[in-house]
Amino acid sequence: MSGKIVQISVSPGGVPKTAVAWARVTAQGLEGDAHRDAEHHGGPERAVCLYAMEAIRILQTEGHQIVPGAIGENVTLEGLDWSAIVPGCHVLLGETVLLQVTRYTTPCINITRTFKDGDYARVSQKRHPGWSRVYARVLATGSIRPGDPARLLDEIEAAKVTAAASR
């Protein structure tokens, strides 16, 4: 399944993250992105945070003041089946950046102001399955830009990308 990158977002720490024209993705995440709370954010297993533009649009219709980057995602995607973006799956961004989803994010109080009535649990996987952002590790590095393709890969395709990146 194919989609595209809508926005790439970084911050010096905290939310919201703001749009950038491109980013280099390393094993530690997007260059230029930082976290105030390293215990709960960042690191190799939480290097990149992904979210769906389709979910953002629906949340907006519910009255939430959400825009790409507002709740801390680094890459806002469109056109992928978000229900298939689950721990263990592989997502290829652009031609070279291969991610493996590691877990659903846990929403925290820092994103309260984005949500109507402060209901930041609206993006909790436990309370609202399918509405969570996800964290991913970086299996192959590179640079990405808005408009680049985003694809959900099967195991065989992901292994080929990993092998090509290691050459």
N, C-alpha and C positions, 0 to 999 in steps of 0.2 A: 504494500500500500504506500502511496506517495502523497506527500504534502509539501509544505514549505515553511521556512523560517519567516515569521512576521516581524519579530523584534528581538534584538540582543540587548541585554540590560546588565549593568554593573553598578556598584557603589563603593565608596570608601569604607563602608560598614553600615549595616542596617538597611531599612527600607524607607522610602521606595528606592528601587534601583532605576537608573535612567538609561535611555536608549543610547547606543553607540553605533557607529557606521559599520564596524567590523570588530572581530575579536580573535585573538589567538587562543586556542584551547590547549591547555597543558594537562598533565596528569593531576595537577592540583586545582584545575578549573580554569576560568577565564582570566587572562592577564588583565590587571586593573580592577579586579573585583576583590573585596575584602569582607570580613565578617567581624562584628563586635563580639560575638559569642562563639568562640571556636569549639566549645564543648558540644554545642548542638548544631553547628553549621560548618560547612567546609570540610576539608580533608579529602583523601582519595576516594572514600566510599560515598561522599556527598559533594563531589567536585562540581557538578552542574545540576541546577534545578530547572526542570521543564514544566510547562503548563500549556493548556490548549486555549487558543483564541476563541473557539466555539463556546467553551465554558465561561470565559470572561464575558462574552456577549450576553449569554443567558443570565449570568449574575447581574449584569447591568440592567436587564429588563426587570429584575426583581427589586431594583432600587439600590443596589450596592454601588459604591463609588470606586469601582475597580477598573484599572487600565493595565496594559502590559507593564510588568515590573513592579507594580504596586505591592504585591504580596511576596516579593523576593525572588521570583523566578528569573533565571538568567536567559533562558531561551523560550520565547513564546512561539508555538507551532500552530499551523492550521492545516486541515485536510487529512490528518491521520485519525484512525479510529481510536479515540482516547481509551475506550474500554479494553483495547489490546495492549496499551502501554502499562505493563505490569512488571513487578520485580522479575528479573531474569531475561527480559526481552532486550533486543538490540535495536538501536536507532542510529542511522547514518545521517549526519548533518553535512551538507555540501558533498564533496567528493571523497573526503578523507577522514573526517572526525567520526569515530565510532564510539558510541556510548553503550553501556549496559546498565539498565535500570536496576538499582539496588534496593530501593524501598520507597514507600509513600512518605511524604513529609508529615510532620505533626505541626499543625498551626499553633502560633503562639500569640500572646497578648500584643506584641508589637505591630500586628496587622489589624488590630481592632478598628481603627479609624476608617479603614477601607469598607467596612461592612455596616449595612443598615442595622441599627440597634446594637452595634458592636458585636454582632454574631459571627465572630471569626471561625467558629466551629463549622460554619457552612461549607468549608473546604476540608473538613476532617473525613478521612477515609472510613473511620469507625462509625461516625454518625451519618455520613452521606456518601456511601460507596460510589466511586466513579468521579468524584469532584475534587479529589486531592491533587496537589502537585506531586511530582516524583523527583527523587534524587537519582543521580547516575554517576558511575565511575567512567573514566576515560580510558578506552582500550587503544585508540589510535588518535594522535594529536593532529592539529592543523589549524587553519583559519576558516572562519565562517562570516557570512554577511546576510543581512535581511534579503529575502528573495531566493536564497539558496534552497535547493531541494532538501527535503527530510523524508527518509524512508524507514519503514519498519522492516528489519531483515530477519530471515530465518537463520538457524544455526549454521547452515552450510555457507550462506552468503556472508555472514559475520566472520566466519573462519577465513574466508578468502580475503576479506578486507584486512583482517589482522595480519595474515601472512604477507600481504603486499606491503603493509606499513612497516613490517620488521626487516624488509630487504634493504 
